[in-house]
Amino acid sequence: MEPSNKNPSLPGKDEFAQRIVEGIRQAGETADVLYDDGQFRLHTDGDDGTQVFLENGYREFCEASADAREQIVRRFVRNWFAGARELPEEFEDVRPDLLPVVRSRAYIELNALRMRAQGQSS
C-alpha cells in the first residue's frame, strides 16, 4: 500500500531518500551513499556494503506528525552506522538503542531470498 502523499509539505520518495543521504553524510559517512530508486534503498558499493530499505520508514514518515518526522530521519541516520559500532559490554550501554519489533515470517523469508539472489549468505 502506497502512503498517501497528497500533502504538498511532504517530500516524495526521491526527496525523502535525499534527505536521509544528506543526514548520513553530515553524520560522517565517507563512502559514497548510492540511491537505488527501483528498490527504494540506499547502499554503498561492495559485497559487504551497508544498505537500508526506505519503504517502511517513508510510510512511517508520511503518517507521522510534523514533530515526529525529524526523529524518524535521525533514527535512519543512526541506524546507518549500526553495523560499524562495536557491541557494548554492558546492557545499560545498549538499552537506549533497543526497540521492539514484530515481523512476519514473510519478511524474514523475503530478505533471505533477496540475499541469496545477491550472492550473499543468509
VOVEXGU-16429 format. One record per residue (C-alpha): residue number from 0; residue in one letter; x, y, z. Coordinates in Angstrom, 3 decimals, padded with zeros to 6 digits, m for minus. Example, Ala and Ser with C-alpha at 12.3 -4.5 7.8 and 13.67 -1.06 7.14 Angstrom:
residues 2
<ronu><seq>0</seq><type>A</type><c1>012.300</c1><c2>m004.500</c2><c3>007.800</c3></ronu>
<ronu><seq>1</seq><type>S</type><c1>013.670</c1><c2>m001.060</c2><c3>007.140</c3></ronu>
This chain:
residues 122
<ronu><seq>0</seq><type>M</type><c1>000.000</c1><c2>000.000</c2><c3>000.000</c3></ronu>
<ronu><seq>1</seq><type>E</type><c1>001.473</c1><c2>003.313</c2><c3>m001.105</c3></ronu>
<ronu><seq>2</seq><type>P</type><c1>001.441</c1><c2>006.052</c2><c3>001.534</c3></ronu>
<ronu><seq>3</seq><type>S</type><c1>m000.838</c1><c2>008.915</c2><c3>000.742</c3></ronu>
<ronu><seq>4</seq><type>N</type><c1>001.339</c1><c2>011.849</c2><c3>m000.206</c3></ronu>
<ronu><seq>5</seq><type>K</type><c1>m001.271</c1><c2>014.369</c2><c3>m001.233</c3></ronu>
<ronu><seq>6</seq><type>N</type><c1>000.117</c1><c2>016.810</c2><c3>001.295</c3></ronu>
<ronu><seq>7</seq><type>P</type><c1>002.453</c1><c2>019.144</c2><c3>m000.630</c3></ronu>
<ronu><seq>8</seq><type>S</type><c1>004.536</c1><c2>019.720</c2><c3>002.506</c3></ronu>
<ronu><seq>9</seq><type>L</type><c1>005.610</c1><c2>016.054</c2><c3>002.484</c3></ronu>
<ronu><seq>10</seq><type>P</type><c1>008.563</c1><c2>015.052</c2><c3>000.330</c3></ronu>
<ronu><seq>11</seq><type>G</type><c1>008.251</c1><c2>012.495</c2><c3>m002.443</c3></ronu>
<ronu><seq>12</seq><type>K</type><c1>010.264</c1><c2>009.273</c2><c3>m002.241</c3></ronu>
<ronu><seq>13</seq><type>D</type><c1>013.292</c1><c2>010.701</c2><c3>m004.045</c3></ronu>
<ronu><seq>14</seq><type>E</type><c1>013.320</c1><c2>013.790</c2><c3>m001.826</c3></ronu>
<ronu><seq>15</seq><type>F</type><c1>012.969</c1><c2>011.626</c2><c3>001.285</c3></ronu>
<ronu><seq>16</seq><type>A</type><c1>015.911</c1><c2>009.473</c2><c3>000.182</c3></ronu>
<ronu><seq>17</seq><type>Q</type><c1>017.999</c1><c2>012.589</c2><c3>m000.486</c3></ronu>
<ronu><seq>18</seq><type>R</type><c1>017.175</c1><c2>013.906</c2><c3>002.976</c3></ronu>
<ronu><seq>19</seq><type>I</type><c1>018.409</c1><c2>010.666</c2><c3>004.529</c3></ronu>
<ronu><seq>20</seq><type>V</type><c1>021.574</c1><c2>010.719</c2><c3>002.379</c3></ronu>
<ronu><seq>21</seq><type>E</type><c1>022.327</c1><c2>014.283</c2><c3>003.480</c3></ronu>
<ronu><seq>22</seq><type>G</type><c1>021.897</c1><c2>013.282</c2><c3>007.129</c3></ronu>
<ronu><seq>23</seq><type>I</type><c1>024.200</c1><c2>010.288</c2><c3>006.674</c3></ronu>
<ronu><seq>24</seq><type>R</type><c1>026.888</c1><c2>012.460</c2><c3>005.069</c3></ronu>
<ronu><seq>25</seq><type>Q</type><c1>026.575</c1><c2>015.128</c2><c3>007.780</c3></ronu>
<ronu><seq>26</seq><type>A</type><c1>026.971</c1><c2>012.381</c2><c3>010.387</c3></ronu>
<ronu><seq>27</seq><type>G</type><c1>030.359</c1><c2>011.488</c2><c3>008.924</c3></ronu>
<ronu><seq>28</seq><type>E</type><c1>029.891</c1><c2>008.800</c2><c3>006.267</c3></ronu>
<ronu><seq>29</seq><type>T</type><c1>032.915</c1><c2>008.886</c2><c3>003.970</c3></ronu>
<ronu><seq>30</seq><type>A</type><c1>031.824</c1><c2>006.201</c2><c3>001.482</c3></ronu>
<ronu><seq>31</seq><type>D</type><c1>029.606</c1><c2>007.065</c2><c3>m001.463</c3></ronu>
<ronu><seq>32</seq><type>V</type><c1>025.963</c1><c2>006.579</c2><c3>m000.484</c3></ronu>
<ronu><seq>33</seq><type>L</type><c1>024.059</c1><c2>005.426</c2><c3>m003.545</c3></ronu>
<ronu><seq>34</seq><type>Y</type><c1>020.306</c1><c2>005.688</c2><c3>m004.059</c3></ronu>
<ronu><seq>35</seq><type>D</type><c1>018.542</c1><c2>002.864</c2><c3>m005.892</c3></ronu>
<ronu><seq>36</seq><type>D</type><c1>015.119</c1><c2>004.256</c2><c3>m006.739</c3></ronu>
<ronu><seq>37</seq><type>G</type><c1>013.949</c1><c2>000.943</c2><c3>m008.235</c3></ronu>
<ronu><seq>38</seq><type>Q</type><c1>014.319</c1><c2>m000.840</c2><c3>m004.891</c3></ronu>
<ronu><seq>39</seq><type>F</type><c1>013.872</c1><c2>002.363</c2><c3>m002.871</c3></ronu>
<ronu><seq>40</seq><type>R</type><c1>017.050</c1><c2>001.745</c2><c3>m000.891</c3></ronu>
<ronu><seq>41</seq><type>L</type><c1>020.349</c1><c2>003.364</c2><c3>m000.014</c3></ronu>
<ronu><seq>42</seq><type>H</type><c1>023.590</c1><c2>001.417</c2><c3>m000.201</c3></ronu>
<ronu><seq>43</seq><type>T</type><c1>027.338</c1><c2>001.591</c2><c3>m000.524</c3></ronu>
<ronu><seq>44</seq><type>D</type><c1>029.354</c1><c2>m000.291</c2><c3>m003.117</c3></ronu>
<ronu><seq>45</seq><type>G</type><c1>030.808</c1><c2>m003.689</c2><c3>m002.426</c3></ronu>
<ronu><seq>46</seq><type>D</type><c1>029.606</c1><c2>m007.061</c2><c3>m001.229</c3></ronu>
<ronu><seq>47</seq><type>D</type><c1>029.852</c1><c2>m006.063</c2><c3>002.416</c3></ronu>
<ronu><seq>48</seq><type>G</type><c1>028.420</c1><c2>m002.599</c2><c3>001.864</c3></ronu>
<ronu><seq>49</seq><type>T</type><c1>025.808</c1><c2>m001.042</c2><c3>004.085</c3></ronu>
<ronu><seq>50</seq><type>Q</type><c1>022.257</c1><c2>m000.935</c2><c3>002.791</c3></ronu>
<ronu><seq>51</seq><type>V</type><c1>018.919</c1><c2>000.250</c2><c3>004.085</c3></ronu>
<ronu><seq>52</seq><type>F</type><c1>015.476</c1><c2>m000.125</c2><c3>002.534</c3></ronu>
<ronu><seq>53</seq><type>L</type><c1>013.384</c1><c2>003.012</c2><c3>002.846</c3></ronu>
<ronu><seq>54</seq><type>E</type><c1>009.782</c1><c2>001.913</c2><c3>002.209</c3></ronu>
<ronu><seq>55</seq><type>N</type><c1>008.633</c1><c2>001.326</c2><c3>005.797</c3></ronu>
<ronu><seq>56</seq><type>G</type><c1>010.419</c1><c2>004.404</c2><c3>007.078</c3></ronu>
<ronu><seq>57</seq><type>Y</type><c1>008.932</c1><c2>006.559</c2><c3>004.340</c3></ronu>
<ronu><seq>58</seq><type>R</type><c1>005.453</c1><c2>005.304</c2><c3>005.150</c3></ronu>
<ronu><seq>59</seq><type>E</type><c1>006.050</c1><c2>005.995</c2><c3>008.846</c3></ronu>
<ronu><seq>60</seq><type>F</type><c1>007.400</c1><c2>009.461</c2><c3>007.971</c3></ronu>
<ronu><seq>61</seq><type>C</type><c1>004.329</c1><c2>010.330</c2><c3>005.880</c3></ronu>
<ronu><seq>62</seq><type>E</type><c1>001.945</c1><c2>009.185</c2><c3>008.616</c3></ronu>
<ronu><seq>63</seq><type>A</type><c1>003.814</c1><c2>010.885</c2><c3>011.470</c3></ronu>
<ronu><seq>64</seq><type>S</type><c1>003.127</c1><c2>014.286</c2><c3>012.925</c3></ronu>
<ronu><seq>65</seq><type>A</type><c1>005.397</c1><c2>017.107</c2><c3>011.811</c3></ronu>
<ronu><seq>66</seq><type>D</type><c1>007.144</c1><c2>016.986</c2><c3>015.201</c3></ronu>
<ronu><seq>67</seq><type>A</type><c1>007.922</c1><c2>013.267</c2><c3>014.912</c3></ronu>
<ronu><seq>68</seq><type>R</type><c1>009.311</c1><c2>013.352</c2><c3>011.356</c3></ronu>
<ronu><seq>69</seq><type>E</type><c1>012.727</c1><c2>014.666</c2><c3>012.331</c3></ronu>
<ronu><seq>70</seq><type>Q</type><c1>013.089</c1><c2>011.824</c2><c3>014.851</c3></ronu>
<ronu><seq>71</seq><type>I</type><c1>012.382</c1><c2>009.332</c2><c3>012.074</c3></ronu>
<ronu><seq>72</seq><type>V</type><c1>015.110</c1><c2>010.869</c2><c3>009.901</c3></ronu>
<ronu><seq>73</seq><type>R</type><c1>017.572</c1><c2>010.845</c2><c3>012.827</c3></ronu>
<ronu><seq>74</seq><type>R</type><c1>016.760</c1><c2>007.185</c2><c3>013.521</c3></ronu>
<ronu><seq>75</seq><type>F</type><c1>017.507</c1><c2>006.268</c2><c3>009.885</c3></ronu>
<ronu><seq>76</seq><type>V</type><c1>020.826</c1><c2>008.104</c2><c3>010.043</c3></ronu>
<ronu><seq>77</seq><type>R</type><c1>021.718</c1><c2>006.471</c2><c3>013.349</c3></ronu>
<ronu><seq>78</seq><type>N</type><c1>020.816</c1><c2>003.003</c2><c3>012.063</c3></ronu>
<ronu><seq>79</seq><type>W</type><c1>023.013</c1><c2>003.504</c2><c3>009.001</c3></ronu>
<ronu><seq>80</seq><type>F</type><c1>026.040</c1><c2>003.357</c2><c3>011.300</c3></ronu>
<ronu><seq>81</seq><type>A</type><c1>024.765</c1><c2>000.490</c2><c3>013.490</c3></ronu>
<ronu><seq>82</seq><type>G</type><c1>026.922</c1><c2>m002.129</c2><c3>011.771</c3></ronu>
<ronu><seq>83</seq><type>A</type><c1>030.093</c1><c2>m000.135</c2><c3>012.430</c3></ronu>
<ronu><seq>84</seq><type>R</type><c1>029.534</c1><c2>000.084</c2><c3>016.172</c3></ronu>
<ronu><seq>85</seq><type>E</type><c1>031.143</c1><c2>m002.411</c2><c3>018.480</c3></ronu>
<ronu><seq>86</seq><type>L</type><c1>028.862</c1><c2>m004.463</c2><c3>020.659</c3></ronu>
<ronu><seq>87</seq><type>P</type><c1>028.630</c1><c2>m002.836</c2><c3>024.105</c3></ronu>
<ronu><seq>88</seq><type>E</type><c1>029.735</c1><c2>m004.896</c2><c3>027.060</c3></ronu>
<ronu><seq>89</seq><type>E</type><c1>027.079</c1><c2>m003.563</c2><c3>029.430</c3></ronu>
<ronu><seq>90</seq><type>F</type><c1>023.323</c1><c2>m003.789</c2><c3>028.901</c3></ronu>
<ronu><seq>91</seq><type>E</type><c1>022.833</c1><c2>m000.214</c2><c3>030.083</c3></ronu>
<ronu><seq>92</seq><type>D</type><c1>025.032</c1><c2>000.974</c2><c3>027.196</c3></ronu>
<ronu><seq>93</seq><type>V</type><c1>022.775</c1><c2>m000.666</c2><c3>024.607</c3></ronu>
<ronu><seq>94</seq><type>R</type><c1>019.426</c1><c2>m000.126</c2><c3>026.309</c3></ronu>
<ronu><seq>95</seq><type>P</type><c1>018.605</c1><c2>003.220</c2><c3>024.552</c3></ronu>
<ronu><seq>96</seq><type>D</type><c1>019.163</c1><c2>001.563</c2><c3>021.155</c3></ronu>
<ronu><seq>97</seq><type>L</type><c1>016.762</c1><c2>m001.337</c2><c3>021.687</c3></ronu>
<ronu><seq>98</seq><type>L</type><c1>013.355</c1><c2>m001.159</c2><c3>020.083</c3></ronu>
<ronu><seq>99</seq><type>P</type><c1>010.796</c1><c2>m003.964</c2><c3>019.982</c3></ronu>
<ronu><seq>100</seq><type>V</type><c1>009.667</c1><c2>m005.098</c2><c3>016.547</c3></ronu>
<ronu><seq>101</seq><type>V</type><c1>007.292</c1><c2>m007.752</c2><c3>015.274</c3></ronu>
<ronu><seq>102</seq><type>R</type><c1>007.963</c1><c2>m009.071</c2><c3>011.788</c3></ronu>
<ronu><seq>103</seq><type>S</type><c1>006.005</c1><c2>m011.538</c2><c3>009.736</c3></ronu>
<ronu><seq>104</seq><type>R</type><c1>007.679</c1><c2>m014.710</c2><c3>008.590</c3></ronu>
<ronu><seq>105</seq><type>A</type><c1>007.353</c1><c2>m013.462</c2><c3>005.001</c3></ronu>
<ronu><seq>106</seq><type>Y</type><c1>009.609</c1><c2>m010.503</c2><c3>005.864</c3></ronu>
<ronu><seq>107</seq><type>I</type><c1>012.349</c1><c2>m012.848</c2><c3>007.079</c3></ronu>
<ronu><seq>108</seq><type>E</type><c1>011.981</c1><c2>m015.249</c2><c3>004.150</c3></ronu>
<ronu><seq>109</seq><type>L</type><c1>011.950</c1><c2>m012.488</c2><c3>001.531</c3></ronu>
<ronu><seq>110</seq><type>N</type><c1>015.102</c1><c2>m010.937</c2><c3>002.978</c3></ronu>
<ronu><seq>111</seq><type>A</type><c1>016.834</c1><c2>m014.328</c2><c3>002.957</c3></ronu>
<ronu><seq>112</seq><type>L</type><c1>015.756</c1><c2>m014.833</c2><c3>m000.664</c3></ronu>
<ronu><seq>113</seq><type>R</type><c1>016.961</c1><c2>m011.335</c2><c3>m001.616</c3></ronu>
<ronu><seq>114</seq><type>M</type><c1>020.352</c1><c2>m012.006</c2><c3>m000.033</c3></ronu>
<ronu><seq>115</seq><type>R</type><c1>020.719</c1><c2>m015.320</c2><c3>m001.879</c3></ronu>
<ronu><seq>116</seq><type>A</type><c1>019.792</c1><c2>m013.588</c2><c3>m005.159</c3></ronu>
<ronu><seq>117</seq><type>Q</type><c1>022.565</c1><c2>m011.049</c2><c3>m004.468</c3></ronu>
<ronu><seq>118</seq><type>G</type><c1>025.034</c1><c2>m013.846</c2><c3>m003.775</c3></ronu>
<ronu><seq>119</seq><type>Q</type><c1>025.202</c1><c2>m013.244</c2><c3>m000.032</c3></ronu>
<ronu><seq>120</seq><type>S</type><c1>024.793</c1><c2>m015.858</c2><c3>002.658</c3></ronu>
<ronu><seq>121</seq><type>S</type><c1>021.782</c1><c2>m015.505</c2><c3>004.917</c3></ronu>
